[in-house]
Amino acid sequence: MSVDSNDLLAKFSGFYPELEKYGVTMSTTFDEAKKAWVVTLKKDGSEQKTHIEQEDAEKCLQGVECIHLGVHVADFIRVYCQGGEACNT
């Protein structure tokens, strides 16, 4: 299965609607050396990068939740959004 960056971002956004709620931006690039998608989360100058293996990215696009990525998304939101003035909406 071929994975497209835009499709992956759309799927992630559907799985994690809190990203939009808190104004967190997300981008993806494919790292050929690692054979993995690098996912970058940003909010008001704070940034966190993680990766998702190609096989896991394919599963995400098939509707299987991305557990590994979800842990990083939840951590980013907890650290940079919840309880902080920068993320209060």
Protein Blocks (a to p, Z undefined) as FASTA:
>chain_A
ZZdfklmmmmmmmmmmmlmmnopacdddddfklopacddddeehiacdddddfklmmmmm
nopacfklmmmmmmmmmmmmgopaklpZZ
